[in-house]
Amino acid sequence: MKSSSRLILCALPAFAAVLWLAGSHPHLAPGLAAVQAAGQDQAPPDQGPDPAAVNQAPDTSGQGASGPSYTTEAPPPPDENPDDANYAEQPTATANEAPPPLPDYAQPLSPGDGYIWTPGYWAWGPYGYYWVPGVWVEPPYDGALWTPGYWAFYSGRYRWYPGHWGFHIGFYGGINYGFGYVGFGYEGGYWRANHFFYNRIYNNINERRVHNVYSYHANVHVNDMHVTNNVRVNNNVRVNNNVRANNFVRPSYRGGPNGVQSHPQPSEGNAWREPTAPRMNTQVQHEQNYGAMRGQYASENHGRPAMTTESRPLRADRNVQPRQRGGGGRR
């Protein structure tokens, strides 16, 4: 008994010394530093209202931003899911095989104020699926938010619905692309008085160039899953380590037996009925450029693209402006 007491008394000063060293020299105790970082990433009990909630279009259904989905448009084409036909751009690609899971990757530093992160995605090219790197983009007009594109399975085929610009976030298939795109809405930041405010929890921010920053841990329900924080921090680099399913892979499409099961919510439907703008030519060219690189194809890289992100931002095309669709439908 006495020897046990002596052992405990001797161990306490040693443990205190380890804590002191970890605080003053984190590189000496990476494991402990990782535990401390993980604790700091936990959402506090009460953060107050989510400032990024303004990215969701006002709900006029009376059922809440994430209430039951609804469809009020004309019947869709027979080969398209009503959700996709009534809430997304015209499909630009069709494939007979499922796109690969989304890869993990680190986000490059933000280039400056006013740029919006557009996540990477799988596109269809001459040799199958290829990865289009995520990139910071200068939006075409003030207040513009990016709704990512997505793949959807329906009637035995996979269709790609490209992203678009708008004043609120629309439907993007419930896909958790990371960096604030958690499957519903956008938690990476928000516009206020023609300035974009960045959530440092979800973005790799260069605070010497970007001054409008804040911290808020998302606390949302997406596809019956509770998402509080979809970012892993490794040596101060944000990595899109998102919710996983199906043997710990990240689905990159909605529908089908292994895809994300999601439906548009009222706020997403309202966002689609607002004036929106298609992809800029710089974004289309960005996709086409990587379609010519064999190292980007899944058939070559086995799901590990040679380039996952582009460090050079895309410039704005000011000729792209939002406009209303005729009858609230597609362009």
C-alpha positions, 0 to 999 in steps of 0.5 A, a space after each residue: 500500500 505504501 509503495 503504491 502511494 509513493 508511486 502515485 506521488 512520484 508520477 504526479 510531478 512527472 505528469 505535470 511536467 509533460 503538460 507544461 512541455 506540451 503547452 510550451 513545446 507542442 512539437 514534443 508531444 504531438 499526441 497530446 497536442 492532437 487531443 487538445 486540438 480535438 477538444 478545442 474543435 468541440 462545439 460549445 454548449 451555446 454558440 447563439 444563432 448561426 450567422 450562416 443561416 442567412 445563406 438559406 432562402 426564407 421559408 414560405 412553407 411554414 415547415 421550417 428550413 429543413 421540413 418535408 420536401 415539396 414539388 410544385 413544378 410541372 412533371 419532370 422528364 420521364 428519365 429524371 427524378 422530380 427532385 433533380 428536374 425541378 431543383 437543379 440545372 439541366 444535366 450536362 453529363 450522363 454515365 452508366 457507372 457510379 462516380 468514385 467516392 470523394 477523396 480527402 484533401 487539404 484546402 489551399 490558403 484563401 487568396 484574399 477577401 471576397 473569394 468563395 471556395 468551390 469544392 472539387 468534384 468528379 466529372 465525366 470525360 473521354 476516359 471515364 471519371 476525372 477529378 476537377 480540383 477545388 478552387 477559390 473563385 472570385 464570384 461574378 457579383 456581390 452577394 453571390 453564393 455557390 451551390 455545388 453541382 452533384 451526381 444523381 442516380 435515377 432510372 439506371 443512370 447517373 446524371 451530373 447537375 452542374 452548380 450555379 450562383 445565387 443569393 441563397 444556397 440551393 439543393 446540391 444532392 445532400 452531398 457533404 463536400 466539406 469546408 462548410 458544404 455539409 449537405 444542406 446550406 453553407 457553413 463556410 461564411 456569409 455575406 454582410 454589407 457587400 463583405 464576405 465573412 469567413 468561418 475559420 472553423 471550415 476554411 484555411 484562412 490567411 488572416 494577414 489578407 482576410 480580416 472578416 473572420 469568425 468561428 462557429 461550429 455547425 450544428 445541423 441535421 443532414 440526411 438524418 445524420 447529426 453534423 457538428 464539425 466536418 473538418 479535421 485539423 492536421 498541423 493547422 491545415 483544414 482537411 475535408 474529413 466528412 461524414 462517412 458511410 458504406 464501409 467508411 467511404 464518402 458518397 459522391 452522388 445521391 440516390 441508388 443503393 449506395 448513394 446519399 438519400 436526400 430530398 430538397 428542403 423548402 428553403 432549397 426550393 425557394 432558393 431555386 425560384 430566386 434569380 440565379 446565374 450559371 457557371 462562369 466561363 472560367 469555371 467551365 474552362 477549369 473543368 475542361 482543362 483537367 479533363 485533358 490530364 490523364 493523372 486526374 482520371 480515376 482509371 489512372 489514379 484509382 480514386 487518388 487524383 494527381 491534383 486535388 486542389 488548384 492554388 491559383 484562384 479563378 477570376 470573376 466574369 462580371 458579365 454573369 448576372 442573376 436572372 429569373 427563370 421563365 415560370 420558375 423552371 430551368 433556363 
